[in-house]
């Protein structure tokens, strides 16, 4: 099954729920842009948690394009809050799975993107610190446009 999220340049937006470490559920808004360059794919996005006060998480990933053997895609990201993250992405059937960890801290987590159709994905994720649950989220992403 060909995937459109990540594998095609596009702008995605969505709404959903963010759960804090204490289990409190808050509304969330997401915006992600995927761009493909020869040397790498770029994913830049935000997840805005509509609490009081609102909090916005900013992400910028550098993803190695797939090679011919179809192995997992490697990605890296730098975050002021989490440090340098390293991860892998695998497309499996109707799902895209991403697992990641921090190089220097105990942060790690996973994200799952379930393809609903070409223009819709359900994004679910969890962030952990060692064995502690820090946050989780579930957002319905809608493709807004394609970029070249």
C-alpha positions, 0 to 999 in steps of 0.5 A, spaced: 500 500 500 503 506 497 503 511 503 502 519 502 504 521 509 512 522 509 512 519 502 509 525 498 511 532 499 505 536 502 502 540 508 498 536 513 493 539 519 489 536 524 486 536 531 486 531 536 487 530 544 494 531 548 494 527 554 499 530 560 503 525 564 497 526 570 492 523 564 489 530 563 486 531 556 487 537 552 485 539 545 491 539 540 492 542 533 497 540 529 501 542 522 506 538 519 510 540 512 513 535 508 519 537 503 523 532 499 530 534 497 535 530 493 539 529 499 534 528 505 527 529 506 525 535 511 519 534 516 517 541 520 511 541 524 508 544 530 503 540 536 499 546 539 496 544 546 490 548 548 491 548 555 492 554 560 497 557 558 497 554 551 504 550 549 507 549 542 512 543 541 516 545 535 519 539 531 524 539 525 526 532 522 531 530 517 530 524 514 534 519 510 530 518 503 529 510 502 534 506 498 532 500 494 532 495 499 526 498 503 530 498 509 527 502 515 528 510 514 533 513 519 531 520 522 534 525 526 532 531 530 534 537 535 530 539 540 531 544 546 527 540 551 529 533 549 536 534 546 538 530 539 533 525 537 535 519 533 529 514 530 527 510 525 521 509 520 518 503 517 512 502 513 508 496 514 501 495 511 496 501 512 501 503 518 507 507 518 511 506 525 517 511 528 521 509 534 526 514 537 530 515 543 535 521 545 542 520 545 544 524 551 537 523 556 533 518 557 527 520 553 524 515 548 518 514 544 514 511 538 509 514 533 504 510 529 500 513 523 494 509 520 492 511 513 485 512 513 485 514 505 490 518 501 488 525 505 487 522 512 492 519 517 491 518 524 497 520 528 498 517 535 504 517 539 507 517 546 513 520 550 517 517 555 523 519 560 526 512 562 520 508 565 515 514 566 510 516 561 510 524 560 505 525 554 501 522 549 497 524 543 492 522 538 491 527 532 487 526 525 491 529 520 488 531 513 492 533 507 491 540 505 496 541 499 502 538 495 508 541 494 514 540 489 
